[in-house]
């Protein structure tokens, strides 16, 4: 069971990054569709569960250990396309790594009044230290932090649910007749699959059999649905123009649940940290050939991330995530056609 939980915590740690815990992703992909967004959460979580299962089965059958080998399985022909796809995926992982660094800085600026560049620099240094420990350090960090993050979110979610007037819930939620909530849910799961698959491939030594895979998929999917609902209902309490907020969920906790402000601050920063180290490690494993190049690229990544973070967290999320969602959709379609 310990191996199962280790893997589940890495999956959750990868998923609940800056965009998730801050509420920015939840607003963009789900909450903006009103009640239909709740069905969108179920759709996207189910797709991600399928992606997790399929990836582990392919990894188990073909004994692959990196993303390049994974692409070779997905695309057996068109050898000229494979390097291009691999490059695009690695680019997205790197950009999302930058977005996590930006999110860390955004929290410092919005909630603590400290320059975002200071917050971004702190995370860049911390991630570099973890990079030097490779995959074991990532697993250990998630093993410690993720249960604490889940616990805090559950406490905050329960307190929030007690405060909501359920009979008037319809007045809280944004009204929409749009059916594009399905497309939005698919795009959310598809761009997350781009991030998730390379991380899953680093966990090959923790997967033993099909029963373990099914258990991991079931537990992680249920947790993601539960945590998504918690964030969704936090956004119900936003009493200002939500489009003007970098981190709407943080705004709610800070203004309505002052006693939990610092606890949620830990959730945000911890979530960003776990996602950042997972993504950074998978990028480094995909792009480096030896220990020397691993360290050199890690240094360049961390320095560059602080510079890129100054473009703004919410702008990076709203602009880049939907674009990469369409790219990830192609990957999911290929996964469906591959036999286990």
Short mmCIF file of the C-alpha atoms (twelve columns), coordinates in Angstrom:
data_MODEL
# 
_entry.id   MODEL 
# 
loop_
_atom_site.group_PDB 
_atom_site.id 
_atom_site.type_symbol 
_atom_site.label_atom_id 
_atom_site.label_alt_id 
_atom_site.label_comp_id 
_atom_site.label_asym_id 
_atom_site.label_seq_id 
_atom_site.Cartn_x 
_atom_site.Cartn_y 
_atom_site.Cartn_z 
_atom_site.pdbx_PDB_model_num 
ATOM 1   C CA . UNK A 1   0.000   0.000  0.000   1 
ATOM 2   C CA . UNK A 2   2.907   2.349  0.687   1 
ATOM 3   C CA . UNK A 3   3.977   2.260  -2.988  1 
ATOM 4   C CA . UNK A 4   0.411   2.997  -4.062  1 
ATOM 5   C CA . UNK A 5   0.175   6.042  -1.799  1 
ATOM 6   C CA . UNK A 6   3.584   7.313  -2.913  1 
ATOM 7   C CA . UNK A 7   2.398   7.290  -6.531  1 
ATOM 8   C CA . UNK A 8   -1.003  8.791  -5.669  1 
ATOM 9   C CA . UNK A 9   0.656   11.642 -3.808  1 
ATOM 10  C CA . UNK A 10  2.942   12.419 -6.753  1 
ATOM 11  C CA . UNK A 11  -0.078  12.445 -9.107  1 
ATOM 12  C CA . UNK A 12  -2.057  14.743 -6.805  1 
ATOM 13  C CA . UNK A 13  1.024   16.883 -6.191  1 
ATOM 14  C CA . UNK A 14  1.424   17.332 -9.936  1 
ATOM 15  C CA . UNK A 15  -2.251  18.184 -10.497 1 
ATOM 16  C CA . UNK A 16  -2.877  20.699 -7.701  1 
ATOM 17  C CA . UNK A 17  -0.437  23.363 -8.740  1 
ATOM 18  C CA . UNK A 18  -0.723  27.142 -8.803  1 
ATOM 19  C CA . UNK A 19  -3.610  27.239 -11.264 1 
ATOM 20  C CA . UNK A 20  -5.648  24.653 -9.359  1 
ATOM 21  C CA . UNK A 21  -5.211  25.737 -5.749  1 
ATOM 22  C CA . UNK A 22  -5.469  29.449 -6.582  1 
ATOM 23  C CA . UNK A 23  -8.824  28.944 -8.299  1 
ATOM 24  C CA . UNK A 24  -7.623  30.415 -11.597 1 
ATOM 25  C CA . UNK A 25  -7.976  27.132 -13.523 1 
ATOM 26  C CA . UNK A 26  -11.250 26.306 -11.808 1 
ATOM 27  C CA . UNK A 27  -12.748 29.635 -12.855 1 
ATOM 28  C CA . UNK A 28  -11.451 29.485 -16.418 1 
ATOM 29  C CA . UNK A 29  -12.431 25.893 -17.233 1 
ATOM 30  C CA . UNK A 30  -15.378 25.111 -14.920 1 
ATOM 31  C CA . UNK A 31  -16.874 27.819 -12.720 1 
ATOM 32  C CA . UNK A 32  -17.522 30.178 -15.644 1 
ATOM 33  C CA . UNK A 33  -20.077 27.603 -16.878 1 
ATOM 34  C CA . UNK A 34  -22.126 27.663 -13.678 1 
ATOM 35  C CA . UNK A 35  -23.612 24.414 -12.385 1 
ATOM 36  C CA . UNK A 36  -22.593 22.686 -15.617 1 
ATOM 37  C CA . UNK A 37  -19.011 23.163 -14.493 1 
ATOM 38  C CA . UNK A 38  -19.559 20.483 -11.834 1 
ATOM 39  C CA . UNK A 39  -20.354 17.974 -14.577 1 
ATOM 40  C CA . UNK A 40  -17.271 19.243 -16.383 1 
ATOM 41  C CA . UNK A 41  -15.164 18.334 -13.345 1 
ATOM 42  C CA . UNK A 42  -16.491 14.770 -13.466 1 
ATOM 43  C CA . UNK A 43  -15.748 14.517 -17.186 1 
ATOM 44  C CA . UNK A 44  -12.192 15.869 -16.939 1 
ATOM 45  C CA . UNK A 45  -11.323 13.756 -13.880 1 
ATOM 46  C CA . UNK A 46  -12.555 10.598 -15.612 1 
ATOM 47  C CA . UNK A 47  -10.434 11.379 -18.678 1 
ATOM 48  C CA . UNK A 48  -7.363  11.941 -16.516 1 
ATOM 49  C CA . UNK A 49  -8.043  8.645  -14.751 1 
ATOM 50  C CA . UNK A 50  -8.107  6.932  -18.146 1 
ATOM 51  C CA . UNK A 51  -4.861  8.653  -19.179 1 
ATOM 52  C CA . UNK A 52  -3.167  7.519  -15.963 1 
ATOM 53  C CA . UNK A 53  -4.302  3.924  -16.415 1 
ATOM 54  C CA . UNK A 54  -3.344  3.773  -20.083 1 
ATOM 55  C CA . UNK A 55  0.080   5.334  -19.495 1 
ATOM 56  C CA . UNK A 56  0.958   2.880  -16.716 1 
ATOM 57  C CA . UNK A 57  -0.197  -0.081 -18.811 1 
ATOM 58  C CA . UNK A 58  1.907   1.005  -21.796 1 
ATOM 59  C CA . UNK A 59  4.879   1.616  -19.509 1 
ATOM 60  C CA . UNK A 60  4.447   -1.810 -17.901 1 
ATOM 61  C CA . UNK A 61  4.087   -3.688 -21.191 1 
ATOM 62  C CA . UNK A 62  6.852   -1.977 -23.170 1 
ATOM 63  C CA . UNK A 63  9.263   -1.295 -20.263 1 
ATOM 64  C CA . UNK A 64  9.680   2.342  -21.221 1 
ATOM 65  C CA . UNK A 65  11.231  4.925  -18.915 1 
ATOM 66  C CA . UNK A 66  11.135  8.292  -20.713 1 
ATOM 67  C CA . UNK A 67  8.850   10.372 -22.884 1 
ATOM 68  C CA . UNK A 68  10.777  9.773  -26.100 1 
ATOM 69  C CA . UNK A 69  10.172  6.033  -25.800 1 
ATOM 70  C CA . UNK A 70  6.520   6.734  -24.990 1 
ATOM 71  C CA . UNK A 71  6.114   8.763  -28.202 1 
ATOM 72  C CA . UNK A 72  7.692   5.887  -30.150 1 
ATOM 73  C CA . UNK A 73  4.867   3.646  -28.906 1 
ATOM 74  C CA . UNK A 74  2.127   6.182  -29.667 1 
ATOM 75  C CA . UNK A 75  3.412   6.999  -33.141 1 
ATOM 76  C CA . UNK A 76  4.952   3.960  -34.785 1 
ATOM 77  C CA . UNK A 77  5.293   5.662  -38.156 1 
ATOM 78  C CA . UNK A 78  6.103   9.239  -39.183 1 
ATOM 79  C CA . UNK A 79  9.590   9.291  -37.661 1 
ATOM 80  C CA . UNK A 80  10.064  12.911 -38.710 1 
ATOM 81  C CA . UNK A 81  7.097   13.985 -36.580 1 
ATOM 82  C CA . UNK A 82  8.263   12.283 -33.373 1 
ATOM 83  C CA . UNK A 83  11.081  14.753 -32.534 1 
ATOM 84  C CA . UNK A 84  8.733   17.667 -33.184 1 
ATOM 85  C CA . UNK A 85  6.088   16.281 -30.818 1 
ATOM 86  C CA . UNK A 86  8.686   15.503 -28.178 1 
ATOM 87  C CA . UNK A 87  9.996   19.074 -28.438 1 
ATOM 88  C CA . UNK A 88  6.486   20.571 -28.155 1 
ATOM 89  C CA . UNK A 89  5.692   18.507 -25.069 1 
ATOM 90  C CA . UNK A 90  8.964   19.398 -23.388 1 
ATOM 91  C CA . UNK A 91  8.357   23.054 -24.234 1 
ATOM 92  C CA . UNK A 92  4.952   22.920 -22.587 1 
ATOM 93  C CA . UNK A 93  6.359   21.268 -19.469 1 
ATOM 94  C CA . UNK A 94  8.991   23.998 -19.290 1 
ATOM 95  C CA . UNK A 95  6.427   26.785 -19.788 1 
ATOM 96  C CA . UNK A 96  4.199   25.317 -17.078 1 
ATOM 97  C CA . UNK A 97  7.235   25.132 -14.807 1 
ATOM 98  C CA . UNK A 98  7.648   28.867 -15.445 1 
ATOM 99  C CA . UNK A 99  3.948   29.441 -14.688 1 
ATOM 100 C CA . UNK A 100 4.324   27.699 -11.329 1 
ATOM 101 C CA . UNK A 101 7.225   29.982 -10.471 1 
ATOM 102 C CA . UNK A 102 5.075   32.966 -11.507 1 
ATOM 103 C CA . UNK A 103 2.222   31.711 -9.324  1 
ATOM 104 C CA . UNK A 104 4.503   31.540 -6.305  1 
ATOM 105 C CA . UNK A 105 5.552   35.140 -6.913  1 
ATOM 106 C CA . UNK A 106 1.932   36.234 -7.501  1 
ATOM 107 C CA . UNK A 107 0.933   34.912 -4.083  1 
ATOM 108 C CA . UNK A 108 3.725   36.833 -2.387  1 
ATOM 109 C CA . UNK A 109 2.613   40.045 -4.121  1 
ATOM 110 C CA . UNK A 110 -1.176  39.663 -3.681  1 
ATOM 111 C CA . UNK A 111 -1.257  38.349 -0.112  1 
ATOM 112 C CA . UNK A 112 1.990   39.468 1.514   1 
ATOM 113 C CA . UNK A 113 2.722   42.705 -0.347  1 
ATOM 114 C CA . UNK A 114 6.197   41.418 -1.225  1 
ATOM 115 C CA . UNK A 115 7.598   41.847 -4.729  1 
ATOM 116 C CA . UNK A 116 6.738   38.867 -6.936  1 
ATOM 117 C CA . UNK A 117 10.356  38.551 -8.047  1 
ATOM 118 C CA . UNK A 118 11.369  37.715 -4.469  1 
ATOM 119 C CA . UNK A 119 8.762   34.945 -4.215  1 
ATOM 120 C CA . UNK A 120 9.727   33.564 -7.609  1 
ATOM 121 C CA . UNK A 121 13.408  33.578 -6.673  1 
ATOM 122 C CA . UNK A 122 12.735  31.678 -3.423  1 
ATOM 123 C CA . UNK A 123 10.917  28.891 -5.274  1 
ATOM 124 C CA . UNK A 124 13.575  28.747 -7.993  1 
ATOM 125 C CA . UNK A 125 16.262  28.120 -5.349  1 
ATOM 126 C CA . UNK A 126 14.174  25.496 -3.511  1 
ATOM 127 C CA . UNK A 127 13.394  23.579 -6.703  1 
ATOM 128 C CA . UNK A 128 17.048  23.545 -7.727  1 
ATOM 129 C CA . UNK A 129 17.938  21.945 -4.396  1 
ATOM 130 C CA . UNK A 130 15.315  19.219 -4.952  1 
ATOM 131 C CA . UNK A 131 16.492  18.690 -8.545  1 
ATOM 132 C CA . UNK A 132 19.858  17.619 -7.190  1 
ATOM 133 C CA . UNK A 133 18.124  14.697 -5.419  1 
ATOM 134 C CA . UNK A 134 16.317  13.550 -8.620  1 
ATOM 135 C CA . UNK A 135 13.125  11.415 -8.519  1 
ATOM 136 C CA . UNK A 136 13.528  10.149 -4.935  1 
ATOM 137 C CA . UNK A 137 13.482  13.723 -3.656  1 
ATOM 138 C CA . UNK A 138 10.321  14.498 -5.637  1 
ATOM 139 C CA . UNK A 139 8.513   11.424 -4.294  1 
ATOM 140 C CA . UNK A 140 9.596   12.186 -0.724  1 
ATOM 141 C CA . UNK A 141 8.525   15.845 -0.947  1 
ATOM 142 C CA . UNK A 142 5.094   14.859 -2.281  1 
ATOM 143 C CA . UNK A 143 4.785   12.101 0.326   1 
ATOM 144 C CA . UNK A 144 5.213   14.672 3.093   1 
ATOM 145 C CA . UNK A 145 3.412   17.717 1.685   1 
ATOM 146 C CA . UNK A 146 0.430   16.339 -0.267  1 
ATOM 147 C CA . UNK A 147 -1.391  14.679 2.705   1 
ATOM 148 C CA . UNK A 148 -1.047  17.939 4.637   1 
ATOM 149 C CA . UNK A 149 -2.350  19.948 1.664   1 
ATOM 150 C CA . UNK A 150 -5.334  17.606 1.245   1 
ATOM 151 C CA . UNK A 151 -6.090  17.858 4.966   1 
ATOM 152 C CA . UNK A 152 -6.070  21.669 4.919   1 
ATOM 153 C CA . UNK A 153 -8.280  21.765 1.816   1 
ATOM 154 C CA . UNK A 154 -10.817 19.418 3.416   1 
ATOM 155 C CA . UNK A 155 -11.002 21.584 6.561   1 
ATOM 156 C CA . UNK A 156 -11.401 24.783 4.530   1 
ATOM 157 C CA . UNK A 157 -13.940 23.133 2.240   1 
ATOM 158 C CA . UNK A 158 -16.087 21.882 5.134   1 
ATOM 159 C CA . UNK A 159 -16.133 25.302 6.809   1 
ATOM 160 C CA . UNK A 160 -17.060 26.948 3.507   1 
ATOM 161 C CA . UNK A 161 -19.907 24.506 2.835   1 
ATOM 162 C CA . UNK A 162 -21.414 25.335 6.230   1 
ATOM 163 C CA . UNK A 163 -21.458 29.024 5.279   1 
ATOM 164 C CA . UNK A 164 -23.156 28.598 1.878   1 
ATOM 165 C CA . UNK A 165 -26.917 29.111 1.762   1 
ATOM 166 C CA . UNK A 166 -27.824 26.086 -0.335  1 
ATOM 167 C CA . UNK A 167 -31.358 27.200 -1.145  1 
ATOM 168 C CA . UNK A 168 -29.947 30.340 -2.782  1 
ATOM 169 C CA . UNK A 169 -27.072 28.568 -4.501  1 
ATOM 170 C CA . UNK A 170 -28.459 29.391 -7.945  1 
ATOM 171 C CA . UNK A 171 -28.037 33.088 -7.185  1 
ATOM 172 C CA . UNK A 172 -24.348 32.562 -6.441  1 
ATOM 173 C CA . UNK A 173 -23.484 30.754 -9.633  1 
ATOM 174 C CA . UNK A 174 -22.931 32.362 -13.013 1 
ATOM 175 C CA . UNK A 175 -25.835 31.595 -15.339 1 
ATOM 176 C CA . UNK A 176 -24.956 30.135 -18.735 1 
ATOM 177 C CA . UNK A 177 -26.696 28.132 -21.426 1 
ATOM 178 C CA . UNK A 178 -23.444 27.241 -23.127 1 
ATOM 179 C CA . UNK A 179 -22.836 23.607 -23.984 1 
ATOM 180 C CA . UNK A 180 -19.116 24.261 -24.471 1 
ATOM 181 C CA . UNK A 181 -18.498 23.210 -20.855 1 
ATOM 182 C CA . UNK A 182 -17.819 19.726 -22.288 1 
ATOM 183 C CA . UNK A 183 -15.113 21.048 -24.609 1 
ATOM 184 C CA . UNK A 184 -13.673 23.087 -21.739 1 
ATOM 185 C CA . UNK A 185 -13.524 19.969 -19.525 1 
ATOM 186 C CA . UNK A 186 -11.812 18.002 -22.298 1 
ATOM 187 C CA . UNK A 187 -9.265  20.767 -22.862 1 
ATOM 188 C CA . UNK A 188 -8.534  20.913 -19.123 1 
ATOM 189 C CA . UNK A 189 -7.841  17.191 -18.970 1 
ATOM 190 C CA . UNK A 190 -5.881  17.190 -22.216 1 
ATOM 191 C CA . UNK A 191 -3.414  19.899 -21.244 1 
ATOM 192 C CA . UNK A 192 -3.024  18.319 -17.807 1 
ATOM 193 C CA . UNK A 193 -2.284  15.003 -19.500 1 
ATOM 194 C CA . UNK A 194 0.704   16.651 -21.185 1 
ATOM 195 C CA . UNK A 195 2.062   17.457 -17.743 1 
ATOM 196 C CA . UNK A 196 1.013   14.233 -16.089 1 
ATOM 197 C CA . UNK A 197 2.321   11.608 -18.520 1 
ATOM 198 C CA . UNK A 198 6.034   12.567 -18.304 1 
ATOM 199 C CA . UNK A 199 5.738   12.567 -14.502 1 
ATOM 200 C CA . UNK A 200 4.052   9.137  -14.519 1 
ATOM 201 C CA . UNK A 201 6.908   7.769  -16.601 1 
ATOM 202 C CA . UNK A 202 9.388   8.686  -13.860 1 
ATOM 203 C CA . UNK A 203 7.517   6.377  -11.446 1 
ATOM 204 C CA . UNK A 204 8.197   3.081  -13.223 1 
ATOM 205 C CA . UNK A 205 9.995   1.603  -10.203 1 
ATOM 206 C CA . UNK A 206 6.924   2.111  -8.019  1 
ATOM 207 C CA . UNK A 207 4.481   0.162  -10.226 1 
ATOM 208 C CA . UNK A 208 4.311   -3.596 -9.635  1 
ATOM 209 C CA . UNK A 209 1.094   -4.994 -11.170 1 
ATOM 210 C CA . UNK A 210 -2.306  -4.255 -12.721 1 
ATOM 211 C CA . UNK A 211 -4.118  -4.328 -9.375  1 
ATOM 212 C CA . UNK A 212 -1.865  -1.551 -8.118  1 
ATOM 213 C CA . UNK A 213 -2.533  0.479  -11.267 1 
ATOM 214 C CA . UNK A 214 -6.309  0.211  -10.872 1 
ATOM 215 C CA . UNK A 215 -6.100  1.146  -7.187  1 
ATOM 216 C CA . UNK A 216 -3.905  4.175  -7.949  1 
ATOM 217 C CA . UNK A 217 -6.271  5.358  -10.692 1 
ATOM 218 C CA . UNK A 218 -9.354  4.970  -8.484  1 
ATOM 219 C CA . UNK A 219 -7.883  6.742  -5.434  1 
ATOM 220 C CA . UNK A 220 -6.290  9.627  -7.372  1 
ATOM 221 C CA . UNK A 221 -9.437  10.235 -9.477  1 
ATOM 222 C CA . UNK A 222 -11.700 10.384 -6.420  1 
ATOM 223 C CA . UNK A 223 -9.338  12.762 -4.622  1 
ATOM 224 C CA . UNK A 224 -9.078  15.090 -7.636  1 
ATOM 225 C CA . UNK A 225 -12.893 15.240 -7.978  1 
ATOM 226 C CA . UNK A 226 -13.292 15.950 -4.275  1 
ATOM 227 C CA . UNK A 227 -10.636 18.684 -4.186  1 
ATOM 228 C CA . UNK A 228 -12.006 20.258 -7.387  1 
ATOM 229 C CA . UNK A 229 -15.467 20.524 -5.835  1 
ATOM 230 C CA . UNK A 230 -13.937 22.210 -2.783  1 
ATOM 231 C CA . UNK A 231 -12.230 24.877 -4.931  1 
ATOM 232 C CA . UNK A 232 -15.361 25.299 -7.094  1 
ATOM 233 C CA . UNK A 233 -17.534 26.102 -4.076  1 
ATOM 234 C CA . UNK A 234 -14.937 28.495 -2.712  1 
ATOM 235 C CA . UNK A 235 -15.379 30.573 -5.877  1 
ATOM 236 C CA . UNK A 236 -19.106 30.818 -5.146  1 
ATOM 237 C CA . UNK A 237 -18.179 33.205 -2.322  1 
ATOM 238 C CA . UNK A 238 -16.276 35.744 -4.465  1 
ATOM 239 C CA . UNK A 239 -18.017 39.116 -3.957  1 
ATOM 240 C CA . UNK A 240 -16.043 41.217 -6.469  1 
ATOM 241 C CA . UNK A 241 -15.323 40.993 -10.193 1 
ATOM 242 C CA . UNK A 242 -13.674 37.565 -10.308 1 
ATOM 243 C CA . UNK A 243 -11.967 38.331 -13.631 1 
ATOM 244 C CA . UNK A 244 -9.834  40.945 -11.862 1 
ATOM 245 C CA . UNK A 245 -8.364  38.474 -9.380  1 
ATOM 246 C CA . UNK A 246 -5.076  36.660 -9.929  1 
ATOM 247 C CA . UNK A 247 -5.991  34.069 -7.271  1 
ATOM 248 C CA . UNK A 248 -9.766  34.044 -6.591  1 
ATOM 249 C CA . UNK A 249 -9.763  31.130 -4.112  1 
ATOM 250 C CA . UNK A 250 -7.068  32.861 -2.082  1 
ATOM 251 C CA . UNK A 251 -9.174  36.039 -2.088  1 
ATOM 252 C CA . UNK A 252 -12.160 34.161 -0.592  1 
ATOM 253 C CA . UNK A 253 -10.154 32.551 2.195   1 
ATOM 254 C CA . UNK A 254 -8.367  35.814 3.018   1 
ATOM 255 C CA . UNK A 255 -11.573 37.876 3.189   1 
ATOM 256 C CA . UNK A 256 -14.128 35.447 4.631   1 
ATOM 257 C CA . UNK A 257 -12.063 33.002 6.682   1 
ATOM 258 C CA . UNK A 258 -9.305  35.128 8.213   1 
ATOM 259 C CA . UNK A 259 -8.394  32.426 10.709  1 
ATOM 260 C CA . UNK A 260 -7.526  30.094 7.821   1 
ATOM 261 C CA . UNK A 261 -5.650  32.636 5.714   1 
ATOM 262 C CA . UNK A 262 -2.194  31.367 6.566   1 
ATOM 263 C CA . UNK A 263 -3.262  27.720 6.387   1 
ATOM 264 C CA . UNK A 264 -4.476  28.283 2.833   1 
ATOM 265 C CA . UNK A 265 -1.310  30.177 2.096   1 
ATOM 266 C CA . UNK A 266 0.530   26.983 2.981   1 
ATOM 267 C CA . UNK A 267 -1.808  25.039 0.662   1 
ATOM 268 C CA . UNK A 268 -1.093  27.404 -2.228  1 
ATOM 269 C CA . UNK A 269 2.659   27.527 -1.775  1 
ATOM 270 C CA . UNK A 270 2.914   23.798 -1.053  1 
ATOM 271 C CA . UNK A 271 0.788   22.943 -4.103  1 
ATOM 272 C CA . UNK A 272 2.924   25.114 -6.327  1 
ATOM 273 C CA . UNK A 273 6.091   23.597 -4.910  1 
ATOM 274 C CA . UNK A 274 5.023   19.967 -5.450  1 
ATOM 275 C CA . UNK A 275 3.919   20.636 -9.025  1 
ATOM 276 C CA . UNK A 276 7.045   22.616 -9.850  1 
ATOM 277 C CA . UNK A 277 9.463   19.925 -8.704  1 
ATOM 278 C CA . UNK A 278 7.487   17.181 -10.481 1 
ATOM 279 C CA . UNK A 279 7.430   19.070 -13.776 1 
ATOM 280 C CA . UNK A 280 11.018  20.233 -13.514 1 
ATOM 281 C CA . UNK A 281 12.313  16.732 -12.826 1 
ATOM 282 C CA . UNK A 282 10.385  15.209 -15.734 1 
ATOM 283 C CA . UNK A 283 11.693  17.933 -18.069 1 
ATOM 284 C CA . UNK A 284 15.272  17.355 -16.959 1 
ATOM 285 C CA . UNK A 285 14.976  13.587 -17.389 1 
ATOM 286 C CA . UNK A 286 13.556  14.072 -20.886 1 
ATOM 287 C CA . UNK A 287 16.219  16.506 -22.078 1 
ATOM 288 C CA . UNK A 288 19.504  15.634 -20.363 1 
ATOM 289 C CA . UNK A 289 21.973  12.851 -21.130 1 
ATOM 290 C CA . UNK A 290 24.298  12.936 -18.142 1 
ATOM 291 C CA . UNK A 291 24.729  14.383 -14.664 1 
ATOM 292 C CA . UNK A 292 26.733  17.382 -15.862 1 
ATOM 293 C CA . UNK A 293 24.148  18.509 -18.413 1 
ATOM 294 C CA . UNK A 294 21.381  17.791 -15.868 1 
ATOM 295 C CA . UNK A 295 22.894  20.267 -13.404 1 
ATOM 296 C CA . UNK A 296 23.668  22.880 -16.070 1 
ATOM 297 C CA . UNK A 297 20.152  22.849 -17.538 1 
ATOM 298 C CA . UNK A 298 18.647  22.900 -14.036 1 
ATOM 299 C CA . UNK A 299 20.565  26.112 -13.278 1 
ATOM 300 C CA . UNK A 300 19.467  27.729 -16.567 1 
ATOM 301 C CA . UNK A 301 15.823  26.674 -15.964 1 
ATOM 302 C CA . UNK A 302 15.695  28.179 -12.506 1 
ATOM 303 C CA . UNK A 303 17.282  31.493 -13.504 1 
ATOM 304 C CA . UNK A 304 15.102  31.852 -16.619 1 
ATOM 305 C CA . UNK A 305 11.947  31.017 -14.666 1 
ATOM 306 C CA . UNK A 306 12.378  34.095 -12.461 1 
ATOM 307 C CA . UNK A 307 12.632  36.319 -15.553 1 
ATOM 308 C CA . UNK A 308 9.616   34.779 -17.334 1 
ATOM 309 C CA . UNK A 309 7.507   34.908 -14.153 1 
ATOM 310 C CA . UNK A 310 7.323   38.701 -14.477 1 
ATOM 311 C CA . UNK A 311 4.853   38.378 -17.396 1 
ATOM 312 C CA . UNK A 312 2.068   37.700 -14.862 1 
ATOM 313 C CA . UNK A 313 0.496   34.525 -13.535 1 
ATOM 314 C CA . UNK A 314 -3.138  34.806 -14.681 1 
ATOM 315 C CA . UNK A 315 -2.140  36.037 -18.149 1 
ATOM 316 C CA . UNK A 316 0.134   33.032 -18.650 1 
ATOM 317 C CA . UNK A 317 -2.594  30.601 -17.508 1 
ATOM 318 C CA . UNK A 318 -5.448  32.053 -19.597 1 
ATOM 319 C CA . UNK A 319 -3.326  32.416 -22.745 1 
ATOM 320 C CA . UNK A 320 -1.228  29.262 -22.848 1 
ATOM 321 C CA . UNK A 321 -3.261  26.505 -21.164 1 
ATOM 322 C CA . UNK A 322 -6.159  26.413 -23.678 1 
ATOM 323 C CA . UNK A 323 -3.688  26.393 -26.593 1 
ATOM 324 C CA . UNK A 324 -1.806  23.401 -25.228 1 
ATOM 325 C CA . UNK A 325 -5.132  21.787 -24.409 1 
ATOM 326 C CA . UNK A 326 -5.727  21.188 -28.118 1 
ATOM 327 C CA . UNK A 327 -2.264  19.652 -28.464 1 
ATOM 328 C CA . UNK A 328 -2.914  17.348 -25.517 1 
ATOM 329 C CA . UNK A 329 -6.203  16.279 -27.100 1 
ATOM 330 C CA . UNK A 330 -4.304  14.687 -29.981 1 
ATOM 331 C CA . UNK A 331 -2.213  12.744 -27.485 1 
ATOM 332 C CA . UNK A 332 -5.334  11.398 -25.723 1 
ATOM 333 C CA . UNK A 333 -6.836  10.315 -29.048 1 
ATOM 334 C CA . UNK A 334 -3.647  8.375  -29.815 1 
ATOM 335 C CA . UNK A 335 -3.745  6.790  -26.350 1 
ATOM 336 C CA . UNK A 336 -7.226  5.464  -27.060 1 
ATOM 337 C CA . UNK A 337 -6.005  3.627  -30.165 1 
ATOM 338 C CA . UNK A 338 -2.959  1.998  -28.525 1 
ATOM 339 C CA . UNK A 339 -3.495  -1.557 -27.288 1 
ATOM 340 C CA . UNK A 340 -2.357  -2.308 -23.718 1 
# 
